[in-house]
Amino acid sequence: MTKSKFSGLADLHRDRTNEEPEAEALVSATPPPAPVSARQGRARGKSSSGEYQKTTILLHSDVYHAVQTKLLSTNRGKAVADKKDMSDVVNDLLRAWSKKADV
């Protein structure tokens, strides 16, 4: 009978478990690591937030470039949290339009 290509791995695993029982006891005797805070890492962005809906809009190129230029100049020197992007501008304009249309 021929051995499978994984039989060497099984033999190696068997040898390790037979030779190092005290190492396994040391590993299980160590205390578990402290729980990791849920707020570690980067803050969630708009794309992963449930408060935002992804959508696609078509803008004239001249409008798009004018708004991007204006955003770059107004955002210069501001903290990341205070900077506006295109979606903020569109959201603000649509919210104002929606309120105006309801009246």
C-alpha positions as CSV (number, residue, x, y, z in Angstrom):
1,M,0.0,0.0,0.0
2,T,1.4,3.5,-0.9
3,K,1.4,6.3,1.6
4,S,-0.5,9.4,0.9
5,K,1.3,12.7,0.3
6,F,0.1,13.9,3.7
7,S,1.2,10.9,5.7
8,G,4.5,12.6,6.5
9,L,2.6,15.5,8.1
10,A,0.6,13.1,10.2
11,D,3.7,11.3,11.4
12,L,5.4,14.6,12.2
13,H,2.4,15.7,14.2
14,R,2.2,12.4,16.0
15,D,6.0,12.6,16.9
16,R,5.6,16.2,18.2
17,T,2.6,15.3,20.5
18,N,4.5,12.3,21.9
19,E,7.7,14.2,22.6
20,E,6.5,17.5,24.1
21,P,3.6,17.0,26.6
22,E,5.1,19.4,29.1
23,A,5.2,22.3,26.5
24,E,1.5,21.8,26.0
25,A,0.9,22.0,29.8
26,L,2.9,25.3,29.9
27,V,0.8,26.8,27.1
28,S,-2.4,25.9,28.8
29,A,-1.1,27.2,32.2
30,T,-0.5,30.7,30.9
31,P,-3.4,33.2,31.6
32,P,-5.5,34.2,28.6
33,P,-4.6,37.5,27.0
34,A,-6.5,40.6,28.2
35,P,-9.6,41.3,26.1
36,V,-9.1,43.7,23.2
37,S,-10.9,46.9,23.2
38,A,-13.6,47.2,20.5
39,R,-12.4,50.8,19.7
40,Q,-8.8,49.8,18.6
41,G,-7.7,50.7,15.1
42,R,-9.2,53.1,12.6
43,A,-12.7,54.6,13.0
44,R,-15.4,53.2,10.8
45,G,-15.8,55.2,7.6
46,K,-19.0,56.2,5.8
47,S,-18.8,53.2,3.4
48,S,-19.0,50.7,6.3
49,S,-21.5,52.7,8.3
50,G,-25.2,51.7,8.3
51,E,-26.2,55.4,8.3
52,Y,-25.1,55.9,4.7
53,Q,-26.4,54.4,1.5
54,K,-24.1,54.0,-1.4
55,T,-25.3,55.6,-4.7
56,T,-23.9,56.7,-8.0
57,I,-24.6,60.2,-9.5
58,L,-23.5,61.7,-12.7
59,L,-22.1,65.3,-12.6
60,H,-20.9,67.5,-15.4
61,S,-17.1,67.4,-15.5
62,D,-16.8,71.2,-15.0
63,V,-19.1,71.0,-11.8
64,Y,-17.2,68.1,-10.4
65,H,-13.7,69.7,-10.9
66,A,-14.9,73.1,-9.6
67,V,-16.3,71.4,-6.4
68,Q,-13.1,69.3,-5.9
69,T,-11.0,72.4,-6.3
70,K,-13.1,74.3,-3.8
71,L,-13.0,71.4,-1.3
72,L,-9.2,71.2,-1.6
73,S,-8.8,74.9,-0.9
74,T,-11.3,75.0,2.0
75,N,-10.0,71.8,3.6
76,R,-6.3,72.9,3.5
77,G,-4.9,73.0,7.1
78,K,-8.0,71.5,8.7
79,A,-8.1,68.4,10.9
80,V,-9.2,65.2,9.2
81,A,-12.4,65.2,11.2
82,D,-13.3,68.7,10.0
83,K,-12.7,68.2,6.3
84,K,-15.6,67.9,3.9
85,D,-15.7,65.7,0.9
86,M,-18.0,65.5,-2.1
87,S,-20.5,63.3,-0.4
88,D,-20.8,65.8,2.5
89,V,-21.6,68.6,0.0
90,V,-24.1,66.5,-2.0
91,N,-25.7,65.2,1.3
92,D,-26.1,68.8,2.6
93,L,-27.6,70.1,-0.6
94,L,-30.0,67.2,-1.0
95,R,-31.1,67.5,2.6
96,A,-31.8,71.3,2.2
97,W,-33.6,70.6,-1.1
98,S,-35.7,67.9,0.5
99,K,-36.8,70.2,3.4
100,K,-37.6,73.0,0.9
101,A,-39.6,70.6,-1.2
102,D,-41.7,69.5,1.7
103,V,-42.9,73.0,2.5
